[in-house]
Amino acid sequence: MNAAVVHNFDAPPSYGDFETPVPLGNEVRVSMRAAALSHLVKAQASGKHYSAHAHLPLVPGVDGAGVLEDGRRVFVAFPRAPFGTMAEQTVVARDLCADIPDDVDDVTAAAAGNPGMSSWAALTERARFVAGESVLINGATGTSGRLAIQIAKHFGAKRIVVTGRNAKSERALRSLGADAFVPLDQSRDALIQLFQDEIVRGSVRVVLDYLWGESAERLIAAISGVGSRIAGERVRFVQLGSLGGHVISLPAAALRSSGLELMGSGLGSVSNQRLVAIIGEMLRVLGSARMTIDAEPVPLTDVADAWERKLPRRIVFTV
């Protein structure tokens, strides 16, 4: 079959021939139609993600939209390695498929699945979000952050605070439902003060962090500075991505002096079956809630050229 194939962890995949997968046990065969290029997919294809397959060659792609042999349109995830979703066919466990509703096309489903799952799972499974609470999204200018704004709004967030380095994105983020924008390109003390003002004034109870690194350190400093002689309010800090750095400095006092609760959300903290079910839940309301995601369909034959392309929209490879 034709597929994108990774022959070298240090090079983009190329379009070529790969072994056609055969379903085993409880697996089903999926004829793929669309698969998105995400940070997770790139990290796995470079061998740098903790869930990466160690042996080459392999087909990249962790999820996407396809058709089962019975004709059902489904979103599928976590195919059996080395058969990723960026191919004409893949194989996945039967319980790792979620139906795609008629009002969602294949490209939109593929584009929204992974980024939508990140915030949906973080809010429902990890933070146990309650309608009426306020949310701060650290790193909201990307695809995942923009969808997180819409999902938090869908769940009834009272106030949504977002951060980003590009101040030009503020208007677009507010149009999606953000109530306040905090620019990250300022001094340490100024940023901590702004974060502290938003956490106190807006009663932020959940932080969705797509960045980690210095901005996360500033946020934690702001939260730990809120405590006093009375117990600090609980703030559930959910770690989702590390575009700003992979490690931080975490003072022990930050946890002792506040209501800060650190947790993560991703592969391993929520089961694969539950993550796929969450994507199904999100796809069912995507149209009625008028959530939007910018996607750029690209033929899979162009995978090598498009792999490193920088676009404001999510690249979705079509088969």
TORKOL-4160 file (C-alpha; in steps of 0.2 Angstrom, whole numbers, padded with zeros to 4 digits, m for minus):
319
<pt num="1" X="0000" Y="0000" Z="0000"/>
<pt num="2" X="0005" Y="0018" Z="m0001"/>
<pt num="3" X="0010" Y="0027" Z="0014"/>
<pt num="4" X="0021" Y="0041" Z="0022"/>
<pt num="5" X="0036" Y="0031" Z="0028"/>
<pt num="6" X="0049" Y="0036" Z="0042"/>
<pt num="7" X="0066" Y="0028" Z="0037"/>
<pt num="8" X="0076" Y="0040" Z="0048"/>
<pt num="9" X="0072" Y="0048" Z="0064"/>
<pt num="10" X="0082" Y="0064" Z="0059"/>
<pt num="11" X="0073" Y="0066" Z="0042"/>
<pt num="12" X="0055" Y="0069" Z="0036"/>
<pt num="13" X="0045" Y="0054" Z="0030"/>
<pt num="14" X="0044" Y="0050" Z="0012"/>
<pt num="15" X="0029" Y="0044" Z="0002"/>
<pt num="16" X="0031" Y="0026" Z="m0004"/>
<pt num="17" X="0026" Y="0008" Z="m0002"/>
<pt num="18" X="0024" Y="0000" Z="0015"/>
<pt num="19" X="0017" Y="m0017" Z="0020"/>
<pt num="20" X="m0002" Y="m0018" Z="0020"/>
<pt num="21" X="m0008" Y="m0022" Z="0038"/>
<pt num="22" X="m0018" Y="m0037" Z="0043"/>
<pt num="23" X="m0030" Y="m0036" Z="0057"/>
<pt num="24" X="m0026" Y="m0047" Z="0072"/>
<pt num="25" X="m0038" Y="m0052" Z="0087"/>
<pt num="26" X="m0050" Y="m0038" Z="0091"/>
<pt num="27" X="m0043" Y="m0026" Z="0078"/>
<pt num="28" X="m0052" Y="m0019" Z="0063"/>
<pt num="29" X="m0045" Y="m0013" Z="0046"/>
<pt num="30" X="m0048" Y="0006" Z="0042"/>
<pt num="31" X="m0047" Y="0014" Z="0025"/>
<pt num="32" X="m0039" Y="0031" Z="0030"/>
<pt num="33" X="m0046" Y="0047" Z="0023"/>
<pt num="34" X="m0037" Y="0061" Z="0033"/>
<pt num="35" X="m0024" Y="0062" Z="0046"/>
<pt num="36" X="m0018" Y="0078" Z="0055"/>
<pt num="37" X="0000" Y="0083" Z="0058"/>
<pt num="38" X="0002" Y="0087" Z="0076"/>
<pt num="39" X="0016" Y="0091" Z="0088"/>
<pt num="40" X="0013" Y="0073" Z="0095"/>
<pt num="41" X="0015" Y="0065" Z="0078"/>
<pt num="42" X="0031" Y="0075" Z="0074"/>
<pt num="43" X="0038" Y="0070" Z="0091"/>
<pt num="44" X="0034" Y="0052" Z="0088"/>
<pt num="45" X="0041" Y="0052" Z="0071"/>
<pt num="46" X="0058" Y="0059" Z="0077"/>
<pt num="47" X="0059" Y="0046" Z="0091"/>
<pt num="48" X="0058" Y="0060" Z="0104"/>
<pt num="49" X="0041" Y="0057" Z="0112"/>
<pt num="50" X="0040" Y="0045" Z="0127"/>
<pt num="51" X="0027" Y="0035" Z="0117"/>
<pt num="52" X="0038" Y="0034" Z="0101"/>
<pt num="53" X="0040" Y="0017" Z="0092"/>
<pt num="54" X="0058" Y="0012" Z="0093"/>
<pt num="55" X="0060" Y="0002" Z="0077"/>
<pt num="56" X="0061" Y="0008" Z="0059"/>
<pt num="57" X="0054" Y="0009" Z="0046"/>
<pt num="58" X="0037" Y="0015" Z="0052"/>
<pt num="59" X="0021" Y="0024" Z="0046"/>
<pt num="60" X="0018" Y="0040" Z="0056"/>
<pt num="61" X="0001" Y="0046" Z="0062"/>
<pt num="62" X="m0008" Y="0043" Z="0079"/>
<pt num="63" X="m0026" Y="0046" Z="0074"/>
<pt num="64" X="m0037" Y="0052" Z="0059"/>
<pt num="65" X="m0053" Y="0049" Z="0050"/>
<pt num="66" X="m0057" Y="0034" Z="0040"/>
<pt num="67" X="m0070" Y="0021" Z="0035"/>
<pt num="68" X="m0072" Y="0003" Z="0042"/>
<pt num="69" X="m0076" Y="m0011" Z="0031"/>
<pt num="70" X="m0094" Y="m0010" Z="0035"/>
<pt num="71" X="m0095" Y="0008" Z="0029"/>
<pt num="72" X="m0095" Y="0017" Z="0045"/>
<pt num="73" X="m0086" Y="0034" Z="0046"/>
<pt num="74" X="m0075" Y="0034" Z="0061"/>
<pt num="75" X="m0062" Y="0043" Z="0070"/>
<pt num="76" X="m0048" Y="0031" Z="0075"/>
<pt num="77" X="m0033" Y="0032" Z="0086"/>
<pt num="78" X="m0018" Y="0023" Z="0092"/>
<pt num="79" X="m0015" Y="0011" Z="0078"/>
<pt num="80" X="m0004" Y="m0004" Z="0081"/>
<pt num="81" X="0014" Y="0000" Z="0077"/>
<pt num="82" X="0022" Y="0002" Z="0064"/>
<pt num="83" X="0006" Y="0005" Z="0055"/>
<pt num="84" X="0001" Y="0023" Z="0058"/>
<pt num="85" X="m0013" Y="0033" Z="0051"/>
<pt num="86" X="m0004" Y="0042" Z="0037"/>
<pt num="87" X="m0007" Y="0028" Z="0025"/>
<pt num="88" X="m0021" Y="0020" Z="0014"/>
<pt num="89" X="m0025" Y="0008" Z="0027"/>
<pt num="90" X="m0021" Y="0005" Z="0046"/>
<pt num="91" X="m0027" Y="m0007" Z="0059"/>
<pt num="92" X="m0033" Y="m0002" Z="0077"/>
<pt num="93" X="m0042" Y="m0010" Z="0091"/>
<pt num="94" X="m0061" Y="m0011" Z="0089"/>
<pt num="95" X="m0064" Y="0000" Z="0105"/>
<pt num="96" X="m0052" Y="0014" Z="0098"/>
<pt num="97" X="m0065" Y="0020" Z="0085"/>
<pt num="98" X="m0078" Y="0033" Z="0087"/>
<pt num="99" X="m0092" Y="0037" Z="0075"/>
<pt num="100" X="m0090" Y="0054" Z="0065"/>
<pt num="101" X="m0107" Y="0063" Z="0064"/>
<pt num="102" X="m0114" Y="0068" Z="0047"/>
<pt num="103" X="m0112" Y="0086" Z="0051"/>
<pt num="104" X="m0093" Y="0085" Z="0053"/>
<pt num="105" X="m0082" Y="0081" Z="0037"/>
<pt num="106" X="m0066" Y="0070" Z="0037"/>
<pt num="107" X="m0053" Y="0084" Z="0037"/>
<pt num="108" X="m0062" Y="0094" Z="0051"/>
<pt num="109" X="m0063" Y="0078" Z="0062"/>
<pt num="110" X="m0045" Y="0074" Z="0059"/>
<pt num="111" X="m0039" Y="0091" Z="0063"/>
<pt num="112" X="m0050" Y="0093" Z="0079"/>
<pt num="113" X="m0047" Y="0076" Z="0087"/>
<pt num="114" X="m0030" Y="0078" Z="0095"/>
<pt num="115" X="m0031" Y="0096" Z="0100"/>
<pt num="116" X="m0049" Y="0095" Z="0106"/>
<pt num="117" X="m0046" Y="0079" Z="0116"/>
<pt num="118" X="m0032" Y="0088" Z="0125"/>
<pt num="119" X="m0042" Y="0101" Z="0134"/>
<pt num="120" X="m0058" Y="0091" Z="0134"/>
<pt num="121" X="m0049" Y="0077" Z="0144"/>
<pt num="122" X="m0040" Y="0090" Z="0155"/>
<pt num="123" X="m0056" Y="0098" Z="0160"/>
<pt num="124" X="m0067" Y="0083" Z="0163"/>
<pt num="125" X="m0055" Y="0069" Z="0168"/>
<pt num="126" X="m0041" Y="0078" Z="0177"/>
<pt num="127" X="m0047" Y="0094" Z="0183"/>
<pt num="128" X="m0065" Y="0089" Z="0186"/>
<pt num="129" X="m0070" Y="0106" Z="0180"/>
<pt num="130" X="m0087" Y="0113" Z="0187"/>
<pt num="131" X="m0097" Y="0125" Z="0176"/>
<pt num="132" X="m0095" Y="0143" Z="0183"/>
<pt num="133" X="m0077" Y="0141" Z="0187"/>
<pt num="134" X="m0064" Y="0152" Z="0178"/>
<pt num="135" X="m0050" Y="0145" Z="0167"/>
<pt num="136" X="m0033" Y="0151" Z="0162"/>
<pt num="137" X="m0025" Y="0144" Z="0146"/>
<pt num="138" X="m0007" Y="0146" Z="0145"/>
<pt num="139" X="m0002" Y="0146" Z="0127"/>
<pt num="140" X="m0018" Y="0149" Z="0118"/>
<pt num="141" X="m0012" Y="0155" Z="0101"/>
<pt num="142" X="m0010" Y="0138" Z="0093"/>
<pt num="143" X="m0023" Y="0126" Z="0087"/>
<pt num="144" X="m0025" Y="0117" Z="0104"/>
<pt num="145" X="m0026" Y="0133" Z="0113"/>
<pt num="146" X="m0039" Y="0141" Z="0102"/>
<pt num="147" X="m0050" Y="0125" Z="0103"/>
<pt num="148" X="m0047" Y="0125" Z="0122"/>
<pt num="149" X="m0055" Y="0142" Z="0123"/>
<pt num="150" X="m0071" Y="0136" Z="0114"/>
<pt num="151" X="m0072" Y="0120" Z="0124"/>
<pt num="152" X="m0070" Y="0129" Z="0140"/>
<pt num="153" X="m0084" Y="0141" Z="0135"/>
<pt num="154" X="m0095" Y="0126" Z="0130"/>
<pt num="155" X="m0093" Y="0118" Z="0147"/>
<pt num="156" X="m0098" Y="0135" Z="0155"/>
<pt num="157" X="m0082" Y="0143" Z="0161"/>
<pt num="158" X="m0086" Y="0160" Z="0169"/>
<pt num="159" X="m0071" Y="0169" Z="0164"/>
<pt num="160" X="m0057" Y="0163" Z="0151"/>
<pt num="161" X="m0040" Y="0171" Z="0153"/>
<pt num="162" X="m0027" Y="0167" Z="0139"/>
<pt num="163" X="m0009" Y="0170" Z="0136"/>
<pt num="164" X="0002" Y="0171" Z="0121"/>
<pt num="165" X="0018" Y="0179" Z="0114"/>
<pt num="166" X="0010" Y="0187" Z="0099"/>
<pt num="167" X="m0001" Y="0202" Z="0104"/>
<pt num="168" X="m0008" Y="0202" Z="0087"/>
<pt num="169" X="m0018" Y="0186" Z="0091"/>
<pt num="170" X="m0028" Y="0195" Z="0105"/>
<pt num="171" X="m0042" Y="0200" Z="0094"/>
<pt num="172" X="m0044" Y="0183" Z="0086"/>
<pt num="173" X="m0044" Y="0174" Z="0104"/>
<pt num="174" X="m0057" Y="0186" Z="0111"/>
<pt num="175" X="m0068" Y="0182" Z="0096"/>
<pt num="176" X="m0067" Y="0164" Z="0101"/>
<pt num="177" X="m0073" Y="0168" Z="0119"/>
<pt num="178" X="m0057" Y="0174" Z="0128"/>
<pt num="179" X="m0061" Y="0187" Z="0141"/>
<pt num="180" X="m0043" Y="0193" Z="0144"/>
<pt num="181" X="m0026" Y="0192" Z="0136"/>
<pt num="182" X="m0009" Y="0191" Z="0145"/>
<pt num="183" X="0006" Y="0195" Z="0134"/>
<pt num="184" X="0021" Y="0184" Z="0139"/>
<pt num="185" X="0034" Y="0195" Z="0132"/>
<pt num="186" X="0037" Y="0206" Z="0148"/>
<pt num="187" X="0048" Y="0205" Z="0163"/>
<pt num="188" X="0047" Y="0191" Z="0176"/>
<pt num="189" X="0040" Y="0202" Z="0190"/>
<pt num="190" X="0028" Y="0211" Z="0179"/>
<pt num="191" X="0021" Y="0194" Z="0172"/>
<pt num="192" X="0019" Y="0187" Z="0189"/>
<pt num="193" X="0010" Y="0202" Z="0195"/>
<pt num="194" X="m0002" Y="0201" Z="0180"/>
<pt num="195" X="m0005" Y="0183" Z="0183"/>
<pt num="196" X="m0008" Y="0186" Z="0201"/>
<pt num="197" X="m0021" Y="0199" Z="0197"/>
<pt num="198" X="m0030" Y="0188" Z="0185"/>
<pt num="199" X="m0030" Y="0173" Z="0197"/>
<pt num="200" X="m0037" Y="0183" Z="0211"/>
<pt num="201" X="m0048" Y="0195" Z="0202"/>
<pt num="202" X="m0055" Y="0182" Z="0190"/>
<pt num="203" X="m0055" Y="0168" Z="0203"/>
<pt num="204" X="m0045" Y="0156" Z="0192"/>
<pt num="205" X="m0048" Y="0138" Z="0198"/>
<pt num="206" X="m0041" Y="0129" Z="0183"/>
<pt num="207" X="m0025" Y="0131" Z="0173"/>
<pt num="208" X="m0022" Y="0123" Z="0156"/>
<pt num="209" X="m0004" Y="0124" Z="0152"/>
<pt num="210" X="0002" Y="0121" Z="0134"/>
<pt num="211" X="0019" Y="0128" Z="0137"/>
<pt num="212" X="0028" Y="0124" Z="0153"/>
<pt num="213" X="0045" Y="0132" Z="0154"/>
<pt num="214" X="0047" Y="0150" Z="0161"/>
<pt num="215" X="0029" Y="0155" Z="0159"/>
<pt num="216" X="0024" Y="0140" Z="0170"/>
<pt num="217" X="0036" Y="0145" Z="0183"/>
<pt num="218" X="0029" Y="0163" Z="0183"/>
<pt num="219" X="0011" Y="0156" Z="0185"/>
<pt num="220" X="0016" Y="0144" Z="0199"/>
<pt num="221" X="0025" Y="0159" Z="0208"/>
<pt num="222" X="0009" Y="0169" Z="0206"/>
<pt num="223" X="m0002" Y="0156" Z="0213"/>
<pt num="224" X="0010" Y="0152" Z="0228"/>
<pt num="225" X="0010" Y="0171" Z="0231"/>
<pt num="226" X="m0009" Y="0171" Z="0234"/>
<pt num="227" X="m0009" Y="0162" Z="0250"/>
<pt num="228" X="m0009" Y="0170" Z="0267"/>
<pt num="229" X="m0014" Y="0165" Z="0285"/>
<pt num="230" X="m0030" Y="0157" Z="0278"/>
<pt num="231" X="m0029" Y="0142" Z="0266"/>
<pt num="232" X="m0027" Y="0146" Z="0248"/>
<pt num="233" X="m0041" Y="0142" Z="0236"/>
<pt num="234" X="m0038" Y="0126" Z="0226"/>
<pt num="235" X="m0030" Y="0129" Z="0208"/>
<pt num="236" X="m0029" Y="0114" Z="0198"/>
<pt num="237" X="m0014" Y="0116" Z="0186"/>
<pt num="238" X="m0015" Y="0103" Z="0171"/>
<pt num="239" X="0001" Y="0101" Z="0161"/>
<pt num="240" X="m0003" Y="0098" Z="0143"/>
<pt num="241" X="0012" Y="0103" Z="0132"/>
<pt num="242" X="0030" Y="0108" Z="0133"/>
<pt num="243" X="0033" Y="0121" Z="0119"/>
<pt num="244" X="0041" Y="0133" Z="0131"/>
<pt num="245" X="0053" Y="0120" Z="0139"/>
<pt num="246" X="0053" Y="0103" Z="0146"/>
<pt num="247" X="0059" Y="0106" Z="0164"/>
<pt num="248" X="0055" Y="0120" Z="0177"/>
<pt num="249" X="0062" Y="0125" Z="0194"/>
<pt num="250" X="0049" Y="0121" Z="0207"/>
<pt num="251" X="0051" Y="0128" Z="0224"/>
<pt num="252" X="0044" Y="0116" Z="0238"/>
<pt num="253" X="0036" Y="0131" Z="0246"/>
<pt num="254" X="0025" Y="0134" Z="0231"/>
<pt num="255" X="0015" Y="0118" Z="0235"/>
<pt num="256" X="0015" Y="0121" Z="0254"/>
<pt num="257" X="0010" Y="0139" Z="0254"/>
<pt num="258" X="m0005" Y="0138" Z="0242"/>
<pt num="259" X="m0020" Y="0128" Z="0235"/>
<pt num="260" X="m0009" Y="0123" Z="0220"/>
<pt num="261" X="m0012" Y="0105" Z="0213"/>
<pt num="262" X="m0001" Y="0100" Z="0199"/>
<pt num="263" X="m0006" Y="0086" Z="0187"/>
<pt num="264" X="m0004" Y="0081" Z="0169"/>
<pt num="265" X="m0016" Y="0075" Z="0155"/>
<pt num="266" X="m0010" Y="0065" Z="0141"/>
<pt num="267" X="m0005" Y="0047" Z="0135"/>
<pt num="268" X="m0004" Y="0037" Z="0151"/>
<pt num="269" X="m0014" Y="0048" Z="0163"/>
<pt num="270" X="m0030" Y="0044" Z="0154"/>
<pt num="271" X="m0033" Y="0027" Z="0146"/>
<pt num="272" X="m0033" Y="0026" Z="0127"/>
<pt num="273" X="m0051" Y="0020" Z="0126"/>
<pt num="274" X="m0057" Y="0035" Z="0136"/>
<pt num="275" X="m0047" Y="0047" Z="0126"/>
<pt num="276" X="m0055" Y="0040" Z="0110"/>
<pt num="277" X="m0072" Y="0041" Z="0119"/>
<pt num="278" X="m0069" Y="0059" Z="0123"/>
<pt num="279" X="m0065" Y="0063" Z="0105"/>
<pt num="280" X="m0082" Y="0055" Z="0100"/>
<pt num="281" X="m0091" Y="0066" Z="0113"/>
<pt num="282" X="m0082" Y="0082" Z="0106"/>
<pt num="283" X="m0086" Y="0078" Z="0088"/>
<pt num="284" X="m0104" Y="0075" Z="0092"/>
<pt num="285" X="m0106" Y="0093" Z="0098"/>
<pt num="286" X="m0093" Y="0101" Z="0087"/>
<pt num="287" X="m0106" Y="0107" Z="0074"/>
<pt num="288" X="m0120" Y="0112" Z="0086"/>
<pt num="289" X="m0108" Y="0122" Z="0097"/>
<pt num="290" X="m0101" Y="0130" Z="0082"/>
<pt num="291" X="m0083" Y="0126" Z="0086"/>
<pt num="292" X="m0071" Y="0130" Z="0073"/>
<pt num="293" X="m0053" Y="0124" Z="0068"/>
<pt num="294" X="m0042" Y="0130" Z="0054"/>
<pt num="295" X="m0036" Y="0116" Z="0044"/>
<pt num="296" X="m0026" Y="0115" Z="0028"/>
<pt num="297" X="m0029" Y="0099" Z="0018"/>
<pt num="298" X="m0013" Y="0092" Z="0009"/>
<pt num="299" X="m0012" Y="0077" Z="m0002"/>
<pt num="300" X="m0002" Y="0063" Z="0007"/>
<pt num="301" X="0009" Y="0062" Z="m0008"/>
<pt num="302" X="0016" Y="0079" Z="m0003"/>
<pt num="303" X="0021" Y="0073" Z="0015"/>
<pt num="304" X="0040" Y="0076" Z="0013"/>
<pt num="305" X="0037" Y="0094" Z="0007"/>
<pt num="306" X="0024" Y="0099" Z="0019"/>
<pt num="307" X="0031" Y="0090" Z="0035"/>
<pt num="308" X="0041" Y="0106" Z="0041"/>
<pt num="309" X="0029" Y="0119" Z="0033"/>
<pt num="310" X="0025" Y="0133" Z="0045"/>
<pt num="311" X="0006" Y="0137" Z="0043"/>
<pt num="312" X="m0006" Y="0145" Z="0055"/>
<pt num="313" X="m0018" Y="0131" Z="0051"/>
<pt num="314" X="m0017" Y="0113" Z="0055"/>
<pt num="315" X="m0010" Y="0102" Z="0041"/>
<pt num="316" X="m0021" Y="0087" Z="0037"/>
<pt num="317" X="m0015" Y="0074" Z="0025"/>
<pt num="318" X="m0028" Y="0067" Z="0014"/>
<pt num="319" X="m0028" Y="0050" Z="0006"/>
